[in-house]
Amino acid sequence: MEATGLGRKYRTGWALRDCDVTVPAGRICGVVGPNGAGKSTLLALTAGQLAPTEGRLQVLGAEAGAPGLRARIAYVPQDKPLYPGLTVAETLRMGRELNPVWDESLAQQIVDQGELNPKARIGALSGGQRTRVCLALALGKHPDLLLLDEPMADLDPLARHQLMGTLMSAAAERGATIVLSSHILPELDGVIDHLLLVQGGRIRLTGDLEEILDGHRLLTGPAAQESALPAESVVERRVSGRRAIALVRTDQPVDGDWESERPSLEDLLLGYLRAPADPHHTADTAPRHHTADPRDPKDPNEVAA
């Protein structure tokens, strides 16, 4: 997935703007950001459900939305749309009939792990049970690119752990690329190897996770020397009594009596999310290629699947 100057505008404003992103093939990319940051819009653009207002987006070597991509991409949006009148068994049969490649055993395994009644109608299932059926459809088609928008939000911890293990195993066996958005930060730790932090419709941080973590330090030391930290390298700083904690980039030397350690993924993400975004990355600039369309929806929830 490769985006250059990517933007999407609704009637109420820009959901994404000036986004340059590259996710190499075979990676597991975590997409993180607050509500309304643009994560869902980015995934919908990648899936071809929305068209960019500006910029370019290439997916698996073709323009996003190209007809040939449909069979190679699986997309599970937040609302997990399924036909409520169909049974679980009928839904899996639909997946088998509509996809040129289909792994019946894997799809059935995911459903069976949740002990779902094959004759139960989708409309009668709980949110977590519907999530299972959606993931069974997504993984059953053997996608080259799997797009998951908050997939585990309505699952209990045991089911979340179980399905995440199945997801990772299936991806490793086939070399699939996974782009996964989540608000549950511990869920991503130890799973993702590529990071994309979206804030205010802009890309604030992106790249190989290990390189990003190596490029930051978490400092703890006397509050009196907090003001001496080089401002250009500080992501976030907090003072509690006589102690200060600061998340800093390693591109500038830091003097003083600091205890220094590599931040965890959660330390890194919370530091960036708590800190104000760099104004250079949030300034509103003129669109590259925007033609106003009165049919543009106000928000992604108005877009028909």
C-alpha positions as CSV (number, residue, x, y, z in Angstrom):
1,M,0.0,0.0,0.0
2,E,1.5,3.3,-1.1
3,A,-0.2,6.7,-0.7
4,T,1.1,10.1,-2.0
5,G,-0.6,13.3,-0.9
6,L,-3.7,11.3,-0.2
7,G,-6.7,13.2,1.0
8,R,-10.5,12.7,1.5
9,K,-13.0,15.4,2.1
10,Y,-16.6,15.2,3.2
11,R,-19.1,18.1,3.4
12,T,-18.1,18.8,6.9
13,G,-14.3,19.0,6.2
14,W,-11.2,16.9,5.5
15,A,-11.1,13.5,7.1
16,L,-7.5,12.9,5.7
17,R,-5.1,15.4,4.2
18,D,-1.6,15.3,2.7
19,C,-1.0,11.6,3.7
20,D,2.2,10.0,2.5
21,V,2.3,6.3,3.6
22,T,4.1,3.2,2.5
23,V,3.3,-0.2,4.0
24,P,5.6,-2.9,2.5
25,A,4.2,-6.2,1.5
26,G,4.1,-8.9,4.2
27,R,4.0,-6.5,7.1
28,I,1.5,-6.3,10.0
29,C,0.7,-2.6,10.3
30,G,-1.1,-1.2,13.3
31,V,-3.1,2.0,12.6
32,V,-3.6,4.0,15.8
33,G,-5.2,7.3,16.6
34,P,-8.1,8.9,18.5
35,N,-11.7,8.8,17.4
36,G,-12.3,10.9,14.3
37,A,-8.6,10.9,13.3
38,G,-9.2,9.4,9.9
39,K,-8.3,5.7,10.5
40,S,-11.6,4.3,9.1
41,T,-11.4,6.6,6.1
42,L,-7.9,5.4,5.3
43,L,-9.0,1.8,5.4
44,A,-12.1,2.4,3.3
45,L,-9.9,4.2,0.7
46,T,-7.5,1.3,0.6
47,A,-10.4,-1.2,0.2
48,G,-11.8,0.8,-2.7
49,Q,-15.0,1.7,-0.8
50,L,-14.2,5.4,-1.1
51,A,-12.4,7.4,-3.8
52,P,-9.7,9.9,-2.9
53,T,-10.5,13.6,-3.1
54,E,-6.8,14.3,-3.8
55,G,-3.5,12.5,-4.2
56,R,-2.9,8.9,-5.2
57,L,-3.2,5.5,-3.6
58,Q,-1.7,2.3,-4.9
59,V,-2.7,-1.1,-3.5
60,L,-0.9,-4.3,-4.5
61,G,0.6,-2.5,-7.4
62,A,-2.6,-1.1,-8.9
63,E,-4.7,2.0,-8.3
64,A,-7.0,1.6,-5.3
65,G,-10.5,0.5,-6.4
66,A,-9.3,-1.3,-9.5
67,P,-11.7,-4.2,-10.3
68,G,-8.9,-6.9,-10.2
69,L,-8.2,-6.0,-6.6
70,R,-11.5,-7.1,-5.2
71,A,-10.6,-10.8,-5.1
72,R,-7.2,-10.1,-3.4
73,I,-8.4,-7.8,-0.6
74,A,-10.5,-8.6,2.5
75,Y,-12.0,-5.7,4.4
76,V,-13.8,-5.9,7.7
77,P,-15.2,-2.4,8.6
78,Q,-16.3,-1.4,12.1
79,D,-20.0,-2.0,11.5
80,K,-19.3,-5.6,10.2
81,P,-22.1,-5.7,7.6
82,L,-23.7,-9.1,7.1
83,Y,-27.1,-10.2,5.9
84,P,-29.2,-10.6,9.0
85,G,-31.7,-13.0,7.5
86,L,-29.0,-15.6,6.5
87,T,-27.9,-18.3,8.8
88,V,-24.3,-18.8,9.8
89,A,-24.0,-21.8,7.4
90,E,-25.6,-19.8,4.5
91,T,-23.2,-17.0,5.1
92,L,-20.2,-19.3,4.8
93,R,-21.8,-20.8,1.7
94,M,-22.1,-17.3,0.2
95,G,-18.4,-16.8,0.9
96,R,-17.6,-20.1,-0.9
97,E,-19.8,-19.3,-3.9
98,L,-18.6,-15.7,-4.4
99,N,-14.9,-16.0,-4.0
100,P,-12.6,-17.6,-6.6
101,V,-10.3,-18.9,-3.8
102,W,-11.9,-20.2,-0.6
103,D,-10.6,-22.1,2.4
104,E,-13.6,-23.8,3.8
105,S,-11.7,-25.5,6.6
106,L,-10.2,-22.2,8.0
107,A,-13.5,-20.4,7.8
108,Q,-15.3,-23.3,9.5
109,Q,-12.6,-23.4,12.2
110,I,-13.1,-19.8,13.1
111,V,-16.8,-20.3,13.4
112,D,-16.5,-23.5,15.3
113,Q,-14.1,-22.0,17.9
114,G,-17.0,-19.7,18.9
115,E,-19.4,-22.7,19.1
116,L,-21.8,-21.0,16.8
117,N,-25.0,-22.8,15.8
118,P,-24.8,-23.2,11.9
119,K,-28.6,-22.7,11.8
120,A,-28.5,-19.5,13.8
121,R,-29.5,-16.4,11.9
122,I,-27.0,-13.6,11.7
123,G,-29.5,-11.1,13.1
124,A,-29.8,-13.1,16.3
125,L,-26.0,-13.2,17.0
126,S,-24.2,-11.1,19.5
127,G,-21.7,-8.5,18.4
128,G,-18.8,-10.8,19.2
129,Q,-20.4,-13.7,17.3
130,R,-20.9,-11.5,14.2
131,T,-17.3,-10.5,14.4
132,R,-16.3,-14.2,14.2
133,V,-18.4,-14.7,11.1
134,C,-16.9,-11.6,9.5
135,L,-13.4,-12.8,10.2
136,A,-14.2,-16.2,8.9
137,L,-15.4,-14.7,5.6
138,A,-12.3,-12.4,5.4
139,L,-9.7,-15.1,6.1
140,G,-11.6,-17.8,4.1
141,K,-10.9,-15.9,0.8
142,H,-7.1,-16.1,1.3
143,P,-6.5,-12.4,0.7
144,D,-3.1,-10.8,-0.1
145,L,-4.2,-7.8,1.9
146,L,-6.4,-8.0,5.0
147,L,-7.9,-4.7,6.2
148,L,-9.4,-4.8,9.7
149,D,-11.1,-1.8,11.3
150,E,-11.3,-2.3,15.1
151,P,-11.9,-6.0,14.6
152,M,-11.6,-7.2,18.2
153,A,-13.5,-4.3,20.0
154,D,-16.6,-6.4,20.9
155,L,-14.8,-9.6,21.8
156,D,-14.1,-10.9,25.3
157,P,-10.3,-11.2,26.2
158,L,-10.2,-15.0,25.6
159,A,-11.9,-14.8,22.2
160,R,-9.7,-11.8,21.3
161,H,-6.5,-13.8,22.1
162,Q,-7.8,-16.8,20.3
163,L,-8.7,-15.0,17.1
164,M,-5.6,-12.9,17.1
165,G,-3.5,-16.1,17.2
166,T,-5.5,-17.5,14.3
167,L,-5.1,-14.3,12.4
168,M,-1.4,-14.1,12.8
169,S,-0.9,-17.8,12.0
170,A,-2.9,-17.5,8.8
171,A,-1.0,-14.4,7.7
172,A,2.4,-15.9,8.4
173,E,1.6,-19.0,6.4
174,R,0.6,-17.0,3.3
175,G,2.7,-13.9,3.6
176,A,-0.3,-11.7,3.6
177,T,-0.2,-8.0,4.5
178,I,-2.4,-7.0,7.4
179,V,-3.5,-3.4,8.2
180,L,-5.2,-3.4,11.6
181,S,-6.7,-0.4,13.4
182,S,-7.3,-0.7,17.1
183,H,-7.9,1.4,20.2
184,I,-6.7,-1.4,22.4
185,L,-3.0,-0.6,22.5
186,P,-1.9,-3.8,24.4
187,E,-3.6,-5.8,21.6
188,L,-1.0,-4.5,19.2
189,D,2.1,-5.1,21.3
190,G,4.1,-8.0,20.1
191,V,1.8,-8.4,17.0
192,I,2.6,-5.5,14.7
193,D,5.9,-4.7,13.0
194,H,4.9,-1.5,11.2
195,L,3.2,1.5,12.7
196,L,1.0,4.2,11.4
197,L,-0.2,7.0,13.8
198,V,-3.0,9.1,12.5
199,Q,-4.0,12.3,14.3
200,G,-6.3,15.1,13.1
201,G,-6.4,13.6,9.6
202,R,-2.7,13.7,9.2
203,I,0.0,11.0,9.4
204,R,2.0,11.9,12.5
205,L,4.3,8.8,12.7
206,T,4.9,6.0,10.3
207,G,7.5,3.4,9.6
208,D,9.1,0.2,10.9
209,L,8.2,-0.3,14.5
210,E,11.6,-1.3,15.8
211,E,13.3,1.6,14.1
212,I,10.7,4.1,15.5
213,L,11.1,2.7,19.1
214,D,14.9,2.8,18.7
215,G,14.6,6.4,17.7
216,H,13.0,7.4,21.0
217,R,14.0,7.3,24.7
218,L,11.9,7.6,27.8
219,L,13.7,9.8,30.4
220,T,13.1,10.0,34.1
221,G,14.9,12.5,36.3
222,P,14.7,15.5,38.6
223,A,12.0,18.0,37.7
224,A,14.4,20.9,38.1
225,Q,16.3,19.9,34.9
226,E,13.2,19.3,32.8
227,S,13.3,22.8,31.3
228,A,16.8,22.1,29.9
229,L,15.7,19.4,27.5
230,P,16.0,20.5,23.9
231,A,12.5,21.5,22.8
232,E,13.0,20.2,19.2
233,S,13.5,16.7,20.5
234,V,10.8,16.5,23.2
235,V,7.6,14.7,22.2
236,E,5.9,14.9,25.6
237,R,6.9,15.9,29.1
238,R,5.2,15.5,32.5
239,V,6.2,16.7,36.0
240,S,5.0,15.0,39.1
241,G,6.4,16.5,42.3
242,R,10.1,16.4,42.1
243,R,10.3,13.9,39.2
244,A,9.9,14.5,35.5
245,I,9.2,12.0,32.7
246,A,9.8,12.9,29.1
247,L,9.5,11.1,25.8
248,V,12.2,12.4,23.5
249,R,13.6,11.7,20.0
250,T,17.2,10.6,19.9
251,D,18.2,13.1,17.2
252,Q,19.5,15.6,19.7
253,P,21.9,15.0,22.6
254,V,20.4,15.2,26.1
255,D,22.4,16.5,29.1
256,G,21.6,15.9,32.7
257,D,21.1,13.2,35.3
258,W,18.4,11.2,33.5
259,E,17.5,7.5,33.7
260,S,17.0,6.5,30.1
261,E,15.2,3.5,28.6
262,R,13.7,2.4,25.3
263,P,9.9,3.2,25.4
264,S,7.3,0.5,25.1
265,L,4.8,0.7,22.3
266,E,2.2,2.0,24.7
267,D,4.6,4.6,26.1
268,L,5.4,5.8,22.6
269,L,1.8,6.0,21.4
270,L,0.4,7.6,24.6
271,G,3.2,10.2,24.5
272,Y,2.4,11.2,21.0
273,L,-1.4,11.2,21.5
274,R,-1.2,13.3,24.7
275,A,1.2,15.8,23.1
276,P,-0.1,18.5,20.7
277,A,0.6,17.7,17.1
278,D,3.4,19.6,15.2
279,P,1.7,22.6,13.6
280,H,3.8,21.9,10.4
281,H,1.8,18.7,10.0
282,T,-1.6,20.1,10.8
283,A,-1.7,23.3,8.7
284,D,-4.5,23.3,6.2
285,T,-3.2,23.7,2.6
286,A,-4.8,24.0,-0.7
287,P,-6.0,20.6,-2.2
288,R,-4.0,19.1,-5.0
289,H,-6.9,17.7,-7.2
290,H,-10.3,18.5,-5.7
291,T,-13.5,18.8,-7.7
292,A,-16.4,19.5,-5.4
293,D,-19.2,17.0,-5.7
294,P,-22.6,17.8,-4.1
295,R,-23.1,14.0,-3.6
296,D,-20.1,13.7,-1.2
297,P,-21.3,12.3,2.0
298,K,-20.9,14.1,5.3
299,D,-19.2,11.1,6.9
300,P,-18.2,7.5,6.2
301,N,-21.3,6.2,7.8
302,E,-23.4,7.6,5.0
303,V,-21.5,5.6,2.4
304,A,-23.3,2.5,1.2
305,A,-21.1,-0.6,1.3
